[in-house]
Amino acid sequence: MAILVCLLTTMLKGHRGGWCLFFLAAVIPGVHFQSANGSIQPALDSELHAKGRIYQPVLQPSETTPQIGKYVRKDPKGKPCIRITMGAEFLVTENKKTWYFDLDPSRVEVSGYCGKEEALLSLTLPYNGASLQFKFKKEKNVFYVIEMNAHLSPMPVCKDCSNKTYKGVLAHEKLFKTANGRSFTCNSENLLLMSSELKIKLVPVKMQAFDLSQGQYGKEVECWADYNKRIIPIVIGAAVVCLILIIVMSFLVVRDRRRDGYERI
């Protein structure tokens, strides 16, 4: 009887009978709310939450190339104070085996704050399944990351394994130190040991904090790893050329001396 009353009320009153729709969805299996464009509400994550299941990162047994995300934190005036472009991967050590999880930029929620001498960029996945934080500090003519925090709450790697959260922090550091107004750039792998069980790999990474002219990156400052990769082949090549020249010159000198000896005889 109550169901019939709800149906009549909904037909006669239109949207004002919305309370009946809630009642019908609760008592009739298979009834779902739909928006005007026909999409089912709520979204997938909300449905999982309603069923008692929440989003959890899934660890992979093999390593892949992480997706590159572009993350920006703005001050209350809408001016960017932090900009980071990077691919991030979590490496977990469990049962003497390494497992991998790539940070998905499409699922990341960006938060943090902007200050004159300190700024924070926080990247968080739904239901706090994983997070990665960069705390920047400005000091005289340079800026750097003074602290990094990371945590990962993945699905268990085996049926009998219990849920576990992996956490790590790097504090009182001067990571990615760069002159103000310039951007730190590194295409090489940056592997950061957060704890005995958790590592963070950033590849590639480009970041800048505080002084971003028109919100854009400044002149690039490459990391030592990139510099070494670029300069070492040049040094080796130059050394090889010098060695060849020395050998050739030595050969010519010896040959000329032998020729002079033959002429005297």
Secondary structure, DSSP 8 states (H G I E B T S, - for coil): -HHHHHHHHHHHHGGGGHHHHHHHHHHSTT--EE-TTS-EES-HHHHHHHTT-------BSS-----EEEEEEE-TTS-EEEEEEEEEEEEEEETTEEEEEE--GGG-EEEEEE-SSEEEEEEE-GGGSEEEEEEEEEETTEEEEEEEEEEE----SSTT-----EEEEEEEEEEEEEETTEEEEE-S-EEEE-SSSEEEEEEEEEEEES--GGGS--EEEE-HHHHHHHHHHHHHHHHHHHHHHHHHHHHHHHHHHHHHHHHH-
